[in-house]
Amino acid sequence: MRKTTSPPGPTTQPANRLSARQPRAPRSGPPPPVQLAERVWPWLRFLLVIFSLGTGTLHAQQPDFQTTDSLISTLANQYRWAELDSVGRAQLRLGTDYPDLRRRLGQAALAQDRPAAAIHHYGHALRENPLDTTARYGLALAYLELNQPNAAALIGHGLPDSLRRPLHLNGFQLLSRVEVEGSVQFPDNRHRGTAGFFRVGLGTRLSPRFTFSQNLSFFGQDIELPDRFRRGASAPYPVRQTQYHALLGTQLAPRWRALLGGHYLSSDFGRVEAISNYLGYAAVAYARPYWAVQAGLYAGRLTDTTRFQTDLRLTVYPFGNLRLYGFGQASVVRSGGRSFPHGLLGAGGYLHCGVWLEAYGGLGQVPVLAELDGLYVYNLLDPLRARAGTSLLLLLPQRLSLRLGYGFERRRDFIRGNRYNLHSLSTALAWTW
């Protein structure tokens, strides 16, 4: 989501029109022939290329390579990206395709906030010439524009330090991300007290291909449990949970990524000893410029019960950028010999000045639910039935980001069977290097 610098462009800057202007001819006479030709010839070349598309004899009227390349370079030097994109795509339809044309089209796509199209063009140029530094830089930048830093790090490994460091694509970095999150939950159930959640996350880039993240979180809530000594009576009890999450990511290729992680929970549900819970996780993801899909599997033991969970997650970018995106997830939890499905749909988009808005909704009763590669685990007594929420993401200076969220959940009281609502407010501050 972060915006970075533009890829290396043409070294020639647009001419200063005031300093380059020739002396004016008298009003009564026509302009000098040489000056007239200099003004008209670039437009004639542009019209020639466009006109060749609308005729039935395309190959007979196709401009020569030198004319096409000269026009493409002129448009790039003058930063006329829309015209360059139109001429370049026209040439591709005519069968004219060469690496420099693809680089120019990728540069125009990035300038017009279309990173998905830039990935297509830069990737084509890099396949033709793996040593093309400009195409490699542009491709890494396009992946960053689509919020895919791991693919960008793998692509950027072949760049010189002078180009890789401004993009923050270092090979090894002990601390690449620090995040602090806190939330408070308000149930409208007199048998459930206000709950609090706190998390600290650390990210490490082991190499251009491997990343490692760790999270330590705490959860606390006062609930009423049946009194062991008085039948039919309840007594308040402080529920406490400590959670540790670790995740290793491997970028197998720019399109393929594998994940392997684990989640350990120490839960106190009013028993003599705290219950040790654990979940293992494995997933594989495949990303294209306009969509990404990920399949994952959780397996472990929570609250003395063996649990399995399978996920299928899909994210789409209809315009080839982050101005609008949609996401969905289908989950099936296997617990106690039964299967519990849960589905989630959401959408997000760019508002203004580094602010994104996101909203989601989910339905389906599950006793336990793990999300975001095991980062969050709903390991509570009360099953989750439905949920909805919205959040704001603000990009701040110094590579800081702030997320503000509101959530609504519909839960079922595990002891009494009645349903109740749970409202939550959360905030998270992240610092990425």
Stockholm file with secondary structure:
# STOCKHOLM 1.0

chainA/1-433         MRKTTSPPGPTTQPANRLSARQPRAPRSGPPPPVQLAERVWPWLRFLLVIFSLGTGTLHAQQPDFQTTDSLISTLANQYRWAELDSVGRAQLRLGTDYPDLRRRLGQAALAQDRPAAAIHHYGHALRENPLDTTARYGLALAYLELNQPNAAALIGHGLPDSLRRPLHLNGFQLLSRVEVEGSVQFPDNRHRGTAGFFRVGLGTRLSPRFTFSQNLSFFGQDIELPDRFRRGASAPYPVRQTQYHALLGTQLAPRWRALLGGHYLSSDFGRVEAISNYLGYAAVAYARPYWAVQAGLYAGRLTDTTRFQTDLRLTVYPFGNLRLYGFGQASVVRSGGRSFPHGLLGAGGYLHCGVWLEAYGGLGQVPVLAELDGLYVYNLLDPLRARAGTSLLLLLPQRLSLRLGYGFERRRDFIRGNRYNLHSLSTALAWTW
#=GR chainA/1-433 SS CCCCCCCCCCSSCCCCHHHHCCCCCCTTSCCCHHHHHHHHHHHHHHHHHHHHHSSSCHHHHCCCHHHHHHHHHHHHHTTCHHHHHHHHHHHHHHTCCCHHHHHHHHHHHHHTTCHHHHHHHHHHHHHHCTTCHHHHHHHHHHHHHTTCHHHHHHHGGGSCHHHHGGGTCCSCEEEEEEEEEEEEEEESCTTEEEEEEEEEEEEEECSSSEEEEEEEEEEEEEEEEECSSSTTCEEEEEEEEEEEEEEEEEECSSSEEEEEEEEEEEEESSSSSCEEEEEEEEEEEEEETTEEEEEEEEEEEETTEEEEEEEEEEEECTTSSTTEEEEEEEEEEEETTEEEEEEEEEEEEECSSSEEEEEEEEEEEESCEEETTTTEEECCSSCEEEEEEEEEEEEETTTEEEEEEEEEEEEECTTTCCEEEEEEEEEEEEEEC
#=GC SS_cons         CCCCCCCCCCSSCCCCHHHHCCCCCCTTSCCCHHHHHHHHHHHHHHHHHHHHHSSSCHHHHCCCHHHHHHHHHHHHHTTCHHHHHHHHHHHHHHTCCCHHHHHHHHHHHHHTTCHHHHHHHHHHHHHHCTTCHHHHHHHHHHHHHTTCHHHHHHHGGGSCHHHHGGGTCCSCEEEEEEEEEEEEEEESCTTEEEEEEEEEEEEEECSSSEEEEEEEEEEEEEEEEECSSSTTCEEEEEEEEEEEEEEEEEECSSSEEEEEEEEEEEEESSSSSCEEEEEEEEEEEEEETTEEEEEEEEEEEETTEEEEEEEEEEEECTTSSTTEEEEEEEEEEEETTEEEEEEEEEEEEECSSSEEEEEEEEEEEESCEEETTTTEEECCSSCEEEEEEEEEEEEETTTEEEEEEEEEEEEECTTTCCEEEEEEEEEEEEEEC
//
